Amino acid sequence: MKTKLFLFVLLSTSILQAQDCRQGWAYFLPVTIHNPSAEHLTDVQVSFELNADELIRDGKLRANAADLRVLDEHCNPVQYYMNMSFTDSIKSVWVKLPSLPANDSVKLQVYYGHPRATPAANGDQTFLFFDDFESGSLNTDKWEAIGGYTSIQVADGILEYSSNGSHPDGSRFKFIRSAMSFSEKVNIDYRAKISNSNGIGFSSADTLIHRLMIRQNVGNYGFDTLSQIAYMRDTMDNGYQVNGMYPVVRFPRHEYWDATLQVGIQNDTLTFYRYEDLVDGSVSDTIYQLLEEQMSGFHFMISSFLGSQTIYLDHIQIRKPIPASIRYTTGEEEMLVVSSNEDLLPSWNLEISPNPGTDHVQIGGLPTGSFDIRLFNVQGQTLIQENIRMIEGQKYRLDLPTMPEGLYWISVMDDEGLRNSKSMLIQDK
C-alpha cells in the first residue's frame, strides 16, 4: 500500500507541474482556439469566455482579476483584455494572436490565483484602438474635439460629450472623433447611451467636415430605433437623410447598450456590412454604401446637436474581423503547486497532521486571524470550504468526508489574499 501511494504522489505531482509556466500561480486552464477556415490570420483579436464571478466567489481569482494571465503553449505572454466592469458573470477574454493558421488551432494557457500579481490586461496592446476611459481624463492622443462643445469630460469611466448647440453662429460642425483613422474593414464594439439629438458615426479622413451619423428617427419604428443615417457636408444644418431604413436596429434611449458595427472602405466608399445589438441579438447585415461621398479612410465619432443632449460612451474597442467559424474549447482546470517560489508565500507555515489522514486532520502553524480553508482533489475541484478564526498556537480539526484514498491538497488563504497549500494523502478508514 505504501509503495502504491508513493508512486501516486510522484505521478500526480508531475502532472500538476507539467504546465507550470508561471511560478506562484495556483490554477491553470487550457484553452484552444480553432480556425477551420482556409484563411491564415495574423495579429488578430479573438475571444473566449471565462466565468469570472464564479472563480472570484471560489477564491481562485482576485476580485479585480489582477492575477489573470494568458500564455501561449511555449510559455510566452499573450496580450489580453477582460472588461471587469460588465455585470455579466461570464466575461469575454480578448486575446491578440500573432498568428492563427488556416485549418489549424492555437493552444493557450490561462493562469489565475496569485495573491500579489499586478494587473497585466492591456486593451491598447490587444486591439487596433481601445479606450475604457478608466484613466479619469480624456486622452488627447486618442481623441480630438472638432468644433465647440458644452461638455466634454471623462467622469466615472464614461466619456460625456454635448455640443454648444446653435451658439453663436448656428454651426453644427461639432463632434469628437478618434484620432486614429481606418480604411480596412473593422469591427467596432462599443457601449453608449444615446438620447434624441445625438448619435454615433464616422467622419472622413480626407475632408474634416464631411461626416455621417446614425441617429434615432421616429419613422415606423419610434425613437428607440437607430434607423436614420444623416449625411453632413456643411457646418450649418443637421445633414440630410440618405437612407432612412438602415440599420433598423433598436437601441432604447437613455440606456447603456452594447453594439457591434462592421464597417470599412471599399473602392473609396464608406461601407457598412453589419450592425448588431449585442443585448437582444437583433442584426442588420444589409450592405449600405455612402455613395454621396468618396474617402480614403474614416474616424469613429460621437456627435451632439444640443448642449442639453449629452451622449455617453462607456468603452470602445476596434478589432479585425474574423471568420464566423472560429471557435474555442477549454480543458479541465488544474491546481498547481504554488510553493516553488518562496517570496510569494506568506511568512506563516501550514502544518497538516496526521498525514496520511483518515477521517480528520489537524491544521496548525497559522497566526491569529481569519482564514479560508479549502480541500481540493487532483482535478482542482473544491471538496470542502470553511471560513475559520484561528488563535496562534492552536490547531483546527478538519473533519474529512468519505473519499477515495489518494492525493489531495489543502489550501489556506488569509484576509490579505496570501495563500499557502500542502499536499496530503487520504487512506481508507
N, C-alpha and C positions, 0 to 999 in steps of 0.2 A: 504493500500500500504506500509506504513512504517513497519508494522509487517512482511509482506511478505519479504521485503528487508532485515530486520534484521535477520530473520531466514536463509535467503540465505547466508548472510555473515558468520554466525556461521557454517553452514554446509560446505560451501566452504573452510573456514579456516581449519576446521577439516580434510577435505580431503587432503589439501595441506601439512599439518603437519604430516599425518599418517605415512609416510615412512621416516620421517626426522631423520635418524640415525646420520647425520653429521650436527652439528650446524654451520652456517655460509656459507654453500654451497647453491647456487641459483637454481640448476637444478638436477633432479632425473630421471633416465631412468631404468625401469625394464628390465632385460634380463633373459631368461630361457634357460638352456642347457638341451637338451633332449637326453636320451640314450635308444633307443628302442631295443637295443641288449640284449642278455642273459648274457653278460659279466659284472661283477662288477669291476669297475676301481678304483684304488687308486693312489693318488699323480700323477694325470695325467694332461697333458697340453692340453687345448682346446682353441679355439679362437672364437671371434665374431667380426663383422665389425662395425666400427664407422666412420661416415662422419666427420672426424676431421676438415677438411678445412672449411666445411660449418659452423660448430659450432664456429670456430675461427672467421670466417667472420661475424657471427651474434653477436659476443661479448660474447658468452656463455662459451667458453673455451679459456684459455690463449694460446698464440702463441706457447709456449713450452710444453703445456699440463701438467704443473706442478700441476694443480688443479684437475686432474683426479684421482678418487678413485673408487675401486671396493670392495664391501662388500657382505657378504652372507645375507640370509634372517633374521639372528639373529644379524645383525649389526657388525659381526666380519670381520676385514680386510682380503682380499683375495690377495695373491701375484699376481702381474700382470706385463706385459711389453707391450709397444706400441712403435714401431720404428717410430719416427717423421721425420727421415731423408729420408724416402721413399717419392717419388714425387707423388704417387697416393693420390688423395683426400680422398678416402675411405681406412682406415688403419685397420689392424688386431690388436685387443687387445687380447693378450695371457694371460690366467689365469691358475693358478695351483690349481686344486681342490683336496682336501684331499680325497674325496670320490664322485664317480658318480655311484649310484646304478644301477643294471640291471633293465630294463623296468621301469625306473623312470626318474625324472628330478631334477635339482638343480636350485634354484632361486637366482639370483644375483641382487645387487643394484648398479648402476653406478651413481656416483655423479661428477658434474663439476660446475664451476662458483664460484671461490673463489679468491679474489684479492691478498691474501698473502700466499697461500699454497705453501709449498716447494715440490719438486719432490718426488714421492713415488714409481715410477716404478722401478722394480729391476729384471733385466734379470737373474742375478746369482741365485736369490731365486726362480725364476719361472721355469727355465729349468734345465735339468741334467747338461748341460755345455753351457756356453754362453760367448761371447765376441763381443762387438761392437767397441772396440779399441778407445773409446772416452776419455780414461784417458790420452792419449798423449804419453804413453810409453808402451813398451812391458811388460806384466805381466808375470814374470818368474815363478809364481805359477801356471799359466795356460799353458804355452808354454815352450818347450825345443828345442834348436837347436842341431841338430846332424850333425857333420862334419863341414867343412869350408864353408864360405859364403863371397860374395862380399858386399851384402847389407842385413841387417835385421833391420828394423826400423818401427815405427808407425808414420805416418805423415797424418794430416788432417783426423783422424779417420780411416785410412787404414793401414793394415799390409802389408809391402813390403818386399819381400824376393827374393834373387837370390844367387846361389852358386858361388864359385870361379872357376867353370869350371874344366879344366883338370890340374890345377896347385896346388901343384908342382909335384904330383905323379900320376896324371891321375884318381884319385879316384872319383867315382860317389856316394860315401857314404855320401850324404849331403841332408838334408831336415830339416824342422821344424815341430814338431808334438804337439798335445795336450798332456799335462802331464797326464791327466786322460785317462784311458783305459776303454773299454766297452766289454761286452760279450753278453748281451741280445739284442734282436732286437731293433733298434732305428731309428728314423727319423732324418736326418741331413739337416737342412735348411741353405743355405749359399748363399752369393753373392760374386762372384770372377771375375777377369779379367785375362784371360789366353792367352798366346801367343803360340809360336811353341814348344819350348824346355822346357816346364814345365807342371805341371798338379796337380791334387788333388789325394789323395789316402789314403792308410792305411798301417801302419807298425805293425808288430807282437808285442804283449805284452810279448812274450817269448824270441825271438831272435832279437836283435836290428837291424841288417842289413837286415832282411827279410821284404820285403815290396812289395806293389802292387800299381801301379799308372795308373790312367785313363788320357790319353792324346790324342791329335789330331793324326789322321792317314789319309793320303791322300786317299788311297783305292779308293772306288767308290763314296765317299761322299765329299771329299775335306777337307781342313784343318779346316773348321768350324764344324766338327763333332767329338765328343769325342767317337771314335769308337775303340780305341786300349787300351787293358789292358796289361801293361808291368809288368812282374813279375821279381823282382830283388832279388838275393840271395847272391851276392858278392859286392865288393866295386869298381869294375873297369869298368863295362860296363853299357849300358842303359837298361839291362834286356832283356828278350825275350817275344815275343808276345804270350800270352796263349789263347787269344780269341779276334780276330780282328773285330768281328761283334757285339760286345756288348759295350756300351749300345745303340749305333746308335741314340743318341740324339744330336741335332745340337745346338752348342753354338758358336756364332760369336767370332772370335779372336779380342783381343784388345778392348772389350766392357765389361762393367759390366753386369753380367747376373745372374738371380736368379734360383736356382735349389733346389730340394729335393732328397736325397738319402735315401733309406731304406736298412739297412744292419745289420747283426748280425752273431753270431757264432752258427752253427748248427752241432752237432756231431764233435766238434773241427775243423770245416771247415768254413772259411770266406765265407759268403753267401750274394749275392745281391738279393734283392726282387723287388726293384722298383727304377727307375730313372726318374725324371720328370723335364722338362723345364717349370718353372713357368711363363715364359714370353709368349711363344706361345702355351703352353699346351701339347706339344708332350711328350709321355710317353713310356718308355720301362719297361714292367713288366715281362720279361723273367727271370726266376731264373737262376743265374750263381753262381757256387761254385768254389773256388780256390782249386782244388783237389791236386795240387802240394805241398801244404803247410798245415800243421796242426798247430793250435794255439788255445790258451785258451781265448784270447782276442785281441783287436786291438786298435790302436790310430788313430785318424784322422790326416792327414799330408798334407802339400803342398811342392812341390819339384821343383827344377830348375836345369837344366844341365849346363847352361852358365851364366856368370856374366851379359851378355847383355840381358838376357831374364828374366825379373822380373815378378813374379806372385804377384797379388794384391788380398788380402782378405778383403772385406768390413765388413762382420759380419758373425757369425756362431751361430746357436742355435741347440742344440741336445735335443730331447724330446722323450717321449714314443709314440709308435704308438697307434692309436685309431681306432675303427670300423668306416667304411665309413658311417654308418647310423646315426652317431651322428650329431645333428643339433642344431640350436638355433633360438629363436624367441625374438623379442623385443616388449615391450609395448609402451604406449604413454608417451612422455616426460612430466614431471610435473615441474612447477615452485614452489619453496619452499619459505617459509617465512625466510628471512635472518636476520631479526632484533633481533633474540633471543640471540645473543652474541655481546654485545656492543663493546668489544675491537677489533672486526674485522671490525667495521664500521668506515667510515670517521668522522672527527670531525664536519663537517657541517651537518645541519638538513634539510631534504627535507620537503618543505611545499607545499600542494596542496589545492587550493580553487577555486571555491566553491566545496564542497564535501558533498552530491552528486552533480555531474555536469550534464549538458545537451549538449550544443553544443561546449563548450570550458572549459578549466580550466587554472588557473594561477599557474605557478611553481615558487617557491621562496625559500629563505633560503640558496642559493648557493653562494660561494665566487667567486671572479673574476677568470675566466678561461674558458677552453673549456670542453664541456660535451656531452656525448652521451645519448640521451633521448629515451626511448622505452616504448610503451604501449603494455601490454600483456593481453590476456584473461586467464581464469582459466585453459585452456588446455596448457598454455605456448606458444601459437602462437603469433608471433610478428605482431601487427596490425599497429603500427606507429613506425618509426625510424627517428630521426632527430639529426644532429650534430649542436650544438649551441655555441655561445660565450656569456658568462654572465659577468655582472659587479655587484659586491657585492651591495646588497640593492635593486636591480631591480628585476622585475618578468618577466617571459616569458609566453606568451599566446600560449597555445597548442590547436589548433582547433581540434575538435573531429568529425570524420565521423559519419554517421548514423549507430548506433549499437544497438543490443538488450539491454534492460536495465538489469542491474546485476552488478556483482563484476568484477573489472579489477585491474590490477597492473601497476604502473608506476615505472620504474627503471631508475636511473640516475648514470652514471659512469664517473669519471674524467680521465685525461690523465695518472694518475698513476695506474689506474685499480681499484681504490676504488669505491665501489658501495653502494648506498642506495636505498631502494624501499619502497613504500607505497601502500596500497590498496585504491581504490576509487570506488564509486558507480556511475553508469550512469542511469539516469531516462529518460523516454520518453520526447521528446521535446513538 
